[in-house]
Amino acid sequence: MKLGVPKEIKAHEYRVGLTPGAVREYVAAGHSVMVETNAGAGIGASDDNYRNAGATILDSAREVFASSEMIVKVKEPQPSEWVQLREGQIVFTYLHLAPDPEQAKGLLKSGCTAIAYETVTDPHGGLPLLAPMSEVAGRLAIEAAGSALKRYAGGRGLLIGGVPGVPPARIVVIGGGVVGTHAARMAVGLGAEVTIIDRSIPRLRELDELFEGRVRTRFSTIDAVEEEVFAADVVIGAVLVPGASAPKLVSRGMLSSMRTGAVIVDVAIDQGGCFETSHPTTHDDPTYEVDGIIHYCVANMPGAVPLTSSQALNNATLPFGLALAKKGFAAVLENPHLRAGLNVHRGRLTYKAVAESLGLPFSPIEQAAA
């Protein structure tokens, strides 16, 4: 199969769909890979690095899209990209369609087959292609919170870990999944007082054992969320409903009862965010203030550490990408985990949660593939 890797064009997105090491794997399996010039610049990979791995370097994204049977990216196709997609072409990338009706319409119009990293599953019910970026984002969330807490940034002027004789920051993590776990790990390591809120009692038990009592765990109720959020210096939004829009767990009305200068980090912003006052920001201008509360809502947090992120992402996507390259759409029909990743096929939405979030018709894969 002919694979194409365009340069990412979202603001401050330095990751790349395939690293030179991953290209070498595809070439060794008998596939050809075309990479847009300078696509790997953000991770320090030159065109020569890609040539040495067996790739062909093309001068423009247009050439890459036009000559490839499968496009491998990181972030969702932008407007100038989705118009270059065509029927029968496979797109393998993060999509996050639920809060993005315009992208959904663009993909539907193109007739392409779009497989979303964030909904591909594994035999244990996990999300193996979302997990590595969730790990990165969870850890970065605490770094971002620490910066936003500084007084010159509008925050409370608080050091996360405190010092002897001065209490540390109180950090509340809403959601005990991959993002929440890694955020809590970083916060605990810095000496913060950490509470994790989740709706799963079994998960709370696992977290209690994992952290050996170093974090507080609370079952998620309206009362529990309010009590913890109102007392917090930092609130990390780490709630995920696979494929669907994130639930709004903190309303604007609640901000007035929070500590002035407290920080909200909404890691769920790719799926619409779990705070009512959240809207996407960029690394250029990452924060804004609402009712005295600092909001950090960067929609591509892992893009800030592209070398780590690209390597972690490629490690996870490689087996699935090789399966797609070998068998094309047939791999989706044969592999239940790739089937779970299929969001769009030949002008139809094939992921129910996305269709429901967008208010558009849903087509089962069997119907869309007929």
C-alpha angles and dihedrals in degrees: 000000000000111000125193129203114192122191111263111251104185112117111283093352107148100164122106131217095232128021118213088257091055091047089056090055092052092047091049088054090056101262129125121231127201117195127191112240112269092009089134098043092107091062095040094256112140128207087254090057088056093044090052089052090055102263128137113230117223126194100229144024089240090063091048094051093044096051101040133089092195128030117207115198141151108223129040117282112271122223093266089052104045091055088061094055120099142195113287094020116123121223116197112187145093109300109171090189100167096084095031113072094164093058090045091053091047093052092045091051092050093058091224128145108245120193116189120216090210096063101040107114138204132218090269095055093256130132102240098180094047094045100074093052090044088055091052094044093048092054093043090051091070092047089051091048091051091054094045092050091063113107096236088057092054096261131126094273092246131149110224096225098035119208133260107300094016121086120242126239120285109234123190119196115198106204127033099216128107096300093045094046094052093044089052091047091055094043093050090048090056091050100254125151102248134196124183120201120198139153096227117086092194090053092049089052090052091050092048090054094042094054094036093226096312091118132047116235125205133183110242113254130143090256094048093049092049094047094049098040093049091053096042131107091195130023118194115200106211104154120137133186102180110251094347133099113277115254116251103241100165117050127204089249090063093059093074090062094050125093112275109253094022116145131235118197110190107198089169092066092110087066094044098280132266097245120077091225096051124117128165119273133181136231086257092063107008103168141047134174129241120180091340095310120117113227123202109189108157107165097209104038096158089057087078090068100037099163093057093038098047093049093047092047094048091050089058101039099044099085092047093044092051090051091052092046091051100047107012116207090350087073089061092053093047100042116062092200093055088044087060088054095055109106103158132025129170096336097318134105109235101178111083099206091052093048091049093048091051096040091236131131117278122219122194112233092250090056095044092048095048 
